[in-house]
């Protein structure tokens, strides 16, 4: 589609922003929000080409400055912090791209609904930057807290699945054509139920590990030296592996249960938990006074895993 001459600078702006986004993914966010607002309001009606060029240049410069803020963040500030700043910067660039696309796709008569929504998206993305963590300790606290919430939800869901007569699919509506579900594969057997207990224990240990690590980082975590920053990043990285491992175990626990698959998934989760506890114990977040909970949780993981092995020995 051939554009009107006065819109050509806006098209070039969109292309430039996409190039910026590509670099961002390989504090002038307020300025970006302000310039995006000016651009949106200006294109509520006919606009001289000279004014369009000026507005597009202002937006481009503001977005480039925002991207430069990310690229200028020293790597020794921490990988976790840099990822959060990168993602926030990418959202600002993406939001501005959507705004330019919205303007290009509508007639220059008034502010379209899509244009208003896109402008609001840029505001929101820029506003989120103000709540970003200021150092790697705060960044790690944020991500570990998020992982903890996910594990809590998975644990709660599995606990609810085991109540009300042992039918984990009890909340699924019956098929009108098939009638009442009579397939016993949708229920746990007695052998399955014995295996469920240590599996639940392992999931509870996952929650406890994340909760304790979160408390240790909050109480003792520091981002004052490259070594401390790196240790915090190691904790964030290993904590990131726990949630998907918990999910895999939980999914394999639903009937019809393949006990060998449950054992394998449990072993994977136990390995991740023990690795996180080892990393925590070796870091500055775990002074000698804190080693007690590390040893206790290591024992809890081993205890539940040994029970799972005992119950599934015949599956090997």
Helices and strands as residue ranges (DSSP letters): G 5-7, H 8-25, H 29-42, H 49-71, G 75-77, H 79-104, H 113-129, H 136-161, G 184-186, H 190-220, H 226-253, H 259-282, G 288-290, H 291-311, G 313-315
